[in-house]
Amino acid sequence: MSGRVGDLSPRQAQVLTEFRGRVQDILPELPAQHDHYLLRWLRARSFNVQKAEAMIRKHVEFRKQMKTDTIISDWKPPEVQMTS
């Protein structure tokens, strides 16, 4: 099985369900919450739930530190650009 939506083995489907449950607290902070997105994290760690969870949590922390979700709304052009 490829580990993609529509082509999951029973074990992979079970791991996806477990993964979704384990990251339920951070789902609203993710750019996407659908199975396609979550499966990318699981495939990246060969469906190891612990490693995928650690990786996605680090990703969320990075997004918070870098303020990636508000970068466009918070950005102020340099004064030189505003006066041109």
Phi, psi and omega in degrees: 000145186280343182081020178249160180305131181088352180221050180255140171285164177303322179295316179297320178296321178294318179296319178300315178298316178296316180299314179302318178295321182287335180252015181307323183291336181253358182306317180297339182273350183276151179293337177213153183234004185280168183301322180304315182293313181294325179294332177300319180291320180292318178296324180297336180241029176051041178060028172272108187299317182297314181292320179294320178295316179299318182293317182290327177293321175295323178298314179297318179297318177300315179300323178292313182297320182272355180054045183292334182281343182239009186300322181288314182287331181273342186292133176242128180293149176301151183305322182299326179284330183284334183266353182284000000 
